[in-house]
Amino acid sequence: MQRTAFYKFHADRGAKFVDFAGWEMPISFGSVIDEHNQVREKGGLFDVSHMGRFKLTGRHVRRLLERVLTRYITDMADKSCRYALICNEQGGVMDDVILYKFPSHYMLVVNASNREKIFNHLHQVAKDENMIAKIEDQTESTAMVALQGPKVMEKIGEFSREVPTLKRYTFCEKNLLILKMTISRTGYTGEDGVEVIMGSMMAEKAIKLLVKESPNAEENVMGSVGLAARDTLRLEAAMPLYGHELSETIDPLSAGLQFAVNLNKDEMDRGETFIGQDALKTILADGIKQKRVGIKFDGKRTPRQDMAVTVDGNKVGFVTSGCLSPTLGYPIAMAYVDVAQSEIGTKLAVDLGNGKHIDGEVVALPFYKKS
Amino acid sequence: MASKTDRTYLESHEWHKVEGDLVVIGISQHAVDELSDITFIEYAKESGSISAGDTFGEIESVKATSELYCGIDGEVVEVNNELVDSPQTVNDDPWDAGWMIKVKPSNPDQVKSLLSAEDYDAKS
């Protein structure tokens, strides 16, 4: 198993580790609910170094990205980021990604579980279409953390005046000692915050300087957060997770991610027809069959992935993620259900097995929105 | 951390402790550490007969849903209903305040045949 540059940093803070896509990652540091609340109330530090980071350069790199990504990227300003999907020819989602536009190159951040697949896909498309593009996997030479929570920007302000002025989905480059960092105002929790990419050699030192941890734990704004709380945070914020809400058999339109899909991309200035575009147009013309919805439940039981969603005992869909929401206090789930049952207010149930079920109703997403 | 030696165990992490003529059942610290925050507990029954290998309830945590198993034959005489309202008690004190059910055993010696703390820790 691979370890990130922060392995020791986590171990020193009592991390319980788990294998995630071949990486030994902290699942939690104690109570998952406490970590979740720490992020909603103050701030949390997440190691996301396991996510794949590719540096893209070369004469045809912009065109390659237009071919591969569902979203138009030619108009991206320098030092901005954009969320997009990568689809297969059938319109199924191969990955969801964030593209960083630097003055001299692009950086693509992909899911850990899809890193090899997307790396090979980019190479294959470039090769098949005779495009000159260099794709460099910098996952291991760099490290990445997310700092998320309502107190994070104030804390970072002690270190840089520029960072708190960044708009959402933009980034800046900062030098700390001899270490260069890319700091973007992005995240995966529903809170304000940043994600920081840095060289892995001095990553542990850099993070200690950035967070300025006090020996008195109660004074610290930022606590360590593991993958378990990252999951409940993103679920409350209704952000999709690959392997749950997204897969190669789910298309981005059913997933409700139209904002990240430009179906007329080929008609845009220097746009290209992206891979999967024609299939998605057909899916849209034929009518979307199932939709991603949010469901709120009675009681305290937890709906879990793959449980059947039913109406009057008939299966109308399946759960993709669920939890007893730490912020809201009731069970929530994201699920795919037949379009006819996807209206807000629709009453439905989730089958827990053993003849038990929990009653719920479709609610608007996200479940949680920061005040 | 070593499990308590004043009780015996199932491999599925339930401890069984003799208290007078009853056997009290709960789950180990190790199980709690694995489950993380416990969010829900439901008992299969609040009284009546139970056999070794029967489930006496279900427990849910932020990570998983699990069945709770009884290691002996007997009669359920009491369940800890306080846990239904505050399942977090099992996280805070799995060995004592987090007890789950009390069983009047059909055979008081049966509980001795379960795993010792040492054997349980060796397996978990």
Interface residues (C-beta under 8 A of the other chain):
Chain A: K16 S28 S31 V32 I33 A228 T232 K300 R301 T302 R304 C323 L324 L352
Chain B: D33 S36 D37 T39 F40 E60 V62 K63 T65 N91
